[in-house]
């Protein structure tokens, strides 16, 4: 069973073994379902970080 993460932008589950996109912010890696969600996160990460 593969480990999952939640895309902080859209809420979809993402397989951390083979994610479509990742981004590191303040020492933490975030996983995204698609490059579009990653781009949205990059533009305003504080909106999505808890």
Helices and strands as residue ranges (DSSP letters): E 4-6, E 13-15, E 21-25, E 28-32, H 35-43, G 45-47
